[in-house]
Amino acid sequence: MDEVDRSILAVLEKHGRISNAELADRVGLSQSPCLRRVRRLEEAGIIRGYRAVIDPAAVGRSLRVFAGVRLMRHTRADVVAFERAVIQLPEVTHTHHVTGNYDYLLEVEVADLPAYEDFHANRLASLPGVATVTSYVTMKTLSADTT
C-alpha cells in the first residue's frame, strides 16, 4: 500500500458514494488506474464494504447507551454462548470484547429510556453468563457521522 492507496481510502471513508471520476480527480489519477486500485483494495479485503449512515432518531432509536458487561465465568463455552446470544439482539449495534473493568462493551440503540429499561431487564441481563451490566446513557454524540 502506498500514499495513493492511503489517499483513496481517506476519501472513501468520508465519501463512500463518490464517483470514480471524482475520486480519481481528488487523488491525482486518471479514472482507469483509480478504479483498478479501488478494486484491488476491495479484493484484498482492505475495503470491506460501503454503508449508509442512518439517523437513529429517524428510525426510532434516539437513545444510545453504552453497556459494560461482566461475565460470571470466562470458560470458552461461556464466552461462545454469550457472543452467540448478544449478536442476535438488534438493539446492540456494536459489541467489543475489551480489557479492563468489563469483558464486553456494547453500543445499544433504543427509542427511549423506558425502552432501554425493558431491554436491560428482559433481554440483556438474561443473556448466558452475564454477571453484571453497567449502563452509560449518552447525552450527546460528537463524531464525523453526525455532521
PyMOL commands that set and color helices and strands:
alter all, ss='L'
color gray80, all
select helices_A, chain A and resi 3-14+20-27+31-43+56-59+76-86+113-124+144-146
alter helices_A, ss='H'
color red, helices_A
select strands_A, chain A and resi 63-71+92-97+104-110+130-137
alter strands_A, ss='S'
color yellow, strands_A
deselect
rebuild
show_as cartoon
